[in-house]
Amino acid sequence: MIIMGVDPGFARVGWAIIEHKASRITPKAYGCIETEKTETLPNRLMITHNAIQTLIKRFSPDCMSVEELYFATNAKTAISVGQARGVILLAAAQKNIPVVSYSPLTIKRTICGDGKADKSQIGRMVTKILKLKEIPKPDDTADALAIALTHGYSFRLTDKFI
């Protein structure tokens, strides 16, 4: 199974492609989509949507794993990230790719064993689990790998698709 993990964001969207085969998980590709602050909101959303479509076309994932949104303080940021998440979900729907969402707490517990793990802990654990030479940068990329891994570990246990 090819799993695409996505860490939705407005300025940066982390993405990762992993393969889960015979209980082995192998990273295939990962990176970060970045949009410029000088671009308009519609253009930034279009850039994200087009980049996700390109990745889907290139890697043909069987499913997409996306982090759920959680914002306790900044509603403006939550709205922007929600819009970016929407174009990511749209790109998956356009190619009939099932999408599953995981909360930040679930991802942290799955990867680090602790729901209060910080970004550096996630990066270190992703690096160790996937036997990478260095921690993926920026943090959004490591987070996308963690999101994909979370689904890789739990897809047989759930049918929770959005």
MODAJO-V819845 format. One record per residue. N is the residue number from 1. RES is the residue in one small letter. SS is DSSP state (helix for helix, strand for strand, loop for the rest). PSI is psi as a letter, one per 30 degrees, with the letter a starting at -180 (NA if undefined). Layout:
n = (N	N)
res = (RES	RES)
ss = (SS	SS)
psi = (PSI	PSI)
This chain:
n = (1	2	3	4	5	6	7	8	9	10	11	12	13	14	15	16	17	18	19	20	21	22	23	24	25	26	27	28	29	30	31	32	33	34	35	36	37	38	39	40	41	42	43	44	45	46	47	48	49	50	51	52	53	54	55	56	57	58	59	60	61	62	63	64	65	66	67	68	69	70	71	72	73	74	75	76	77	78	79	80	81	82	83	84	85	86	87	88	89	90	91	92	93	94	95	96	97	98	99	100	101	102	103	104	105	106	107	108	109	110	111	112	113	114	115	116	117	118	119	120	121	122	123	124	125	126	127	128	129	130	131	132	133	134	135	136	137	138	139	140	141	142	143	144	145	146	147	148	149	150	151	152	153	154	155	156	157	158	159	160	161	162)
res = (m	i	i	m	g	v	d	p	g	f	a	r	v	g	w	a	i	i	e	h	k	a	s	r	i	t	p	k	a	y	g	c	i	e	t	e	k	t	e	t	l	p	n	r	l	m	i	t	h	n	a	i	q	t	l	i	k	r	f	s	p	d	c	m	s	v	e	e	l	y	f	a	t	n	a	k	t	a	i	s	v	g	q	a	r	g	v	i	l	l	a	a	a	q	k	n	i	p	v	v	s	y	s	p	l	t	i	k	r	t	i	c	g	d	g	k	a	d	k	s	q	i	g	r	m	v	t	k	i	l	k	l	k	e	i	p	k	p	d	d	t	a	d	a	l	a	i	a	l	t	h	g	y	s	f	r	l	t	d	k	f	i)
ss = (loop	strand	strand	strand	strand	strand	strand	loop	loop	loop	loop	strand	strand	strand	strand	strand	strand	strand	strand	strand	strand	loop	loop	strand	strand	strand	strand	strand	strand	strand	strand	strand	strand	strand	loop	loop	loop	loop	loop	loop	helix	helix	helix	helix	helix	helix	helix	helix	helix	helix	helix	helix	helix	helix	helix	helix	helix	helix	helix	loop	loop	loop	strand	strand	strand	strand	strand	loop	loop	loop	loop	loop	loop	loop	helix	helix	helix	helix	helix	helix	helix	helix	helix	helix	helix	helix	helix	helix	helix	helix	helix	helix	helix	helix	loop	loop	loop	strand	strand	strand	strand	strand	loop	helix	helix	helix	helix	helix	helix	helix	helix	helix	loop	loop	loop	loop	loop	loop	helix	helix	helix	helix	helix	helix	helix	helix	helix	helix	helix	helix	loop	loop	loop	loop	loop	loop	loop	loop	helix	helix	helix	helix	helix	helix	helix	helix	helix	helix	helix	helix	helix	helix	helix	helix	helix	helix	helix	loop	loop	loop	loop	loop)
psi = (k	k	k	k	k	k	j	k	l	e	e	k	j	k	l	k	k	l	k	j	k	h	g	k	k	k	k	e	l	l	a	k	k	k	k	k	f	f	l	l	e	e	e	e	e	e	e	e	e	e	e	e	e	e	e	e	e	e	f	i	k	f	l	k	k	k	k	l	k	j	j	f	e	j	e	e	e	e	e	e	e	e	e	e	e	e	f	e	e	e	e	e	e	f	g	h	k	k	k	k	k	k	l	e	e	e	e	e	e	e	e	f	g	k	f	g	k	l	e	e	e	e	e	e	e	e	e	e	e	g	h	l	f	l	k	k	k	a	e	e	e	e	e	e	e	e	e	e	e	e	e	e	f	g	f	f	f	l	g	j	k	NA)
